[in-house]
Amino acid sequence: MKENAYFTVEAALVFPTALGTVLFIVYMLLFQYDRCLMEQDLGALALWGSRVEAEDSEELQDLIQKRISEIYRDKYAAWEMLALDVKLEHGRFAAAGKGQLAVPFPDMKFWNRDNVWGTEAHYSFWRISSVDFVRLCNKVKILWGTED
């Protein structure tokens, strides 16, 4: 009796392709999760820096350093945070960061030479006092004609 082995051939071709596709999707989801988490942290840090109140620039620098040290960098699922930069220049508070995820297969250098996926994020907000903010809102009300 002669048996056909076409199921074995199909399994040998389909299974590695399906497994590779699933692993790629999982890895991309981890990358996107970590990217979104980094952007959330940087956005929150920049927003905090734009509204924190301090008596002088030294106190502001101390508050900024304390806040940066409180950012938990080991929460990322699969990548490492490479850089975290915070600047306060000309009334504008900016936060920038960079992260990368190493591709686990050393011979798959499709995207770049270093075999990593990386991303950067930048957020900046103007520092404005609450009094100035209320004054600006009142000016907008007058310009739009919504003054009661």
Number of C-alpha atoms within 10 A of each C-alpha: 2 4 5 6 8 9 9 10 9 10 11 11 11 11 11 11 11 11 11 11 12 12 11 13 12 12 16 14 12 17 23 13 14 23 23 13 15 24 20 13 17 24 20 14 22 25 19 16 25 20 15 13 15 12 7 8 10 10 12 16 14 12 16 19 12 11 13 14 10 9 12 9 13 10 13 17 12 14 21 17 20 13 11 15 12 20 15 20 10 8 11 15 21 22 23 20 19 18 21 19 21 15 17 10 8 10 8 11 12 9 10 9 8 11 17 17 15 16 17 16 17 15 17 20 18 17 21 14 12 11 9 10 12 11 11 12 12 14 13 13 13 12 10 9 9 9 10 5
